[in-house]
């Protein structure tokens, strides 16, 4: 419902694909009363991470920390280089991020902003987090390791973690779940995953979820196509027992 204000819109992992994000936002056409939220992984792999961070920061859009932001933070603790962490970040897409910065001062400014990003956002009926939660830990004991990196332990929970909130995540590309086609959203017990793999050649879809109207907006970064469809037509449900064990901290 383009033009309707007061919408809550959650955007999945952008991964440096600024042009795709602009295309997506053109389709969403957010109004003054709409609220946009980003699920982290603004950076890495794509060619314009600096532009993405600038855009989100300068527009004061709420954003949570993803595992790729955490990789960057870990690379420069206390303003110094930590070489093992730096190597891991560069291997996981950080080289493209560094190449997008022509100004070292801007990188330092962005690093400071990224370091202050929250690990989750509680919106009442919605709970936004990059990766998920450990099902056996209360919120106050969850660390950046769980909230930025977890996969199977969260996806295979047999009952919702919250009785009254839906958890919305990115982090795990949806087509890596059994029986899920590229571009589809995944629904589990009390959660939705909207990372449809914008940077991945098998998909290319960058996804935004309009929770207010239960509508999905998608832009494909490879062929510049757009699609808008009801959430019920985009979502694939997966059962906990169908989750295939994966390495919980693979740097997607």
N, C-alpha and C positions, 0 to 999 in steps of 0.2 A: 504494500500500500504506500506507494511513493507519495511524499508530501505530508503524510500524517505525522504530527509532532508528538512528543512525549514518549518516543520509543526508547527501549533499552537495547542496544546493539553491541554484540560481542564479536570481536574480530580475532581470527586465529593467527597462527604463526606466519608472519610476513617474510622473514628471512631475507631482508635486503631488497625485496622486489617492490621498489617505490612506484614504478610505473603501473604495475598491477594493482597496487593499493589505490592509486589515484583513479584508475578505471573502476574499481570496486566502489569507491566513495561517490563517484559520479552517478552510478546506478542507484545507490542508497539515497542520495540527495538528502543528507541530514539537515534538519531544521534547527532553529534555535532551542527548541524544547527537547530535542533528542539527546541522549547520552551515549557516547561511544566508549567502549572499554577494550583494551588490548591484552591478550593472554601471554605476552612475552615472546621471546625469540624474534624480536624485531630485527636482529642482526644476523650476519654470517650467511655464506653460500651465495646469496644474490649480489648484484653489482652495486647497489646504492644504499648500503646500510646507514651511512652518515645522513643521507637525505631522509630516510625513514625515522631515525631517532630525532632529527631536527623537527620534523613535522609533528610527531607525537608530543615531544617536549614543548614546543612553542605553542601548540594548541591546548596544552594542559589536559590532555586526555588521560584518564586513569589507566595505568598500565602495571602489570605485575611482572615479576622477574622470572625469566625462563632459564633453562639450563645453559643456553648459549650466552646470556648475560652473565650467568654465574661463572662460566669459563673465562670470560673477559675479566671479571672482578678478581678471580683467583690468580690471574696472570700478573696482576700488578698490586699485590698487597702492600698497604702503607706507602704507595707511590713508587715501589721498587719492583724490578722485574723478578718474577719467580720462573726460572727457565723451564723446569719440567711442566708446570701448568701452562706456560706460554706455548710450548711445543704441542701440548694436547689441544689447546684452543686453535692454533694455526692449522693443525691437522683436521679439525672439525669444522672448518669453514672460515676461520678467523683471517686467513690471508686475503679473502675477498673484502672483508670489513676494513682491514688496514689500508688496502688499495683505494678504498672509497674516501679516505681522509687525505686532503691536500694540506691540512693544517694540523700540526701536532697539538696546538693549544685547544682546538675544537675537540679533538679526541679526549683530551684530559677533562674538558668541560662535560662531555658526554659520559665519561667514566664516572665522574662524581654524581651526575644525575642517575645513572644506572645503578650505582651502589646504594642509592636511597629508595629504589623501587621496593614496594612491599612484596611479600611472598604469596599473599592471597588477598582477596577483597570479598567481604561479606555484604551482600546486597539484600539481605533479608530472606527472600525465597530463593535467591541464587547465591552460589558460592563459587567464585572464580579462582582457579589455581592452574598453574602451568601443566603439571604432570598428574597430580592426584594426591591422595593421602594414604598413609599407612593405616590399614583397617584396625590395627590393634593398639594404636596410640591416640590419646586425646590430643586436641588441637595444640595445646600449650607445649606438648613434647615433640611435635613435628618440627623437623629442621629443614634447611634448604635442600638437604640430600633427598628427603622424601618428597617435598613439595615441588622440587624442580626436576627430579630424575625418575621417580618410581614408575613402574609399568605393571607387570603381571599381578603383583600382590593387590594392587588397587583394582585393576580391571576384572579380577576374578572374585570380588567380594560377592557373597550370596545374597546379602541384604543391603539396602542403602545405608551409607555412613551417617547421613542426617535423616531424621524422620520427616523434616519439614522444609528441606532445601534441596534443590537440584545442583549438583556440581557440574560445572562446565570447564573443560580442559582443552589443551592443545597437546603438543609434545610428541604423541605417538601417531604416526601417519595412519589414517583410517583404513587404507587398503591393505595394511599389514595384518588386520584382523581377518579371521577366517570367513570367507563368503561375502566380503565387502568389496564393492566395485570402486574404482578410483573416482573421487569426487563425492562419494556418499559420506554422511555423518554417521557416527556409531553411537548407539545407546546401550548402556548396561544398567545395572541395578542402582538407580539413583544418580546416574551420571550421563553426560553427553561429551563426546570428543569431536571437536570441529577442525582439527588439523588435517586438512585434505591434501597436504603435500605440495604446496605451491612451487617449491624449487625442484621437485622430482619430475623427471621426464615422463614417468608413467602417468602422471596426473596433471600438474600445472595449475590446479584449481586453488585459488585463495578464497576463503570462505568467511562470511559474516552471518551471524545469527541474530535476526530481529526477534527477540524473545516476546516482546509485547504483542506482535501480530503472528507469532509462530511461522515466520517466513525466513527463507534462506536466500542470500545473495552470493553469487560466485562470479569471479573473473578468472579467466585462464591466461596466465602470463605468456604462454607460448603461441596461442593463436588469436588472442585478444577478443575472445568470445565472452559473452555475459549470459547468465541465466538466473532467473528468479522463480522460485518454486516454494510451495508449502513445505514446512518442516516434515510433515508426515510422508511426503513423497521423496524426501531426500535421506531419510534416516533408515539405517539397518540395525536391528536389534541383535545383540549377541548374548548368549547365555554364559554364565561364569565357567561352566565345565568345558566350553568350547575354546577357551583361551589357551593358545599354544605357548608354552614357556619360552620366553626370550630373555636375553641379557638385560637386566633392569636398568643399566646405565649406558646403553648404547647411545652415542651422541647424535641423535636425529635432530 
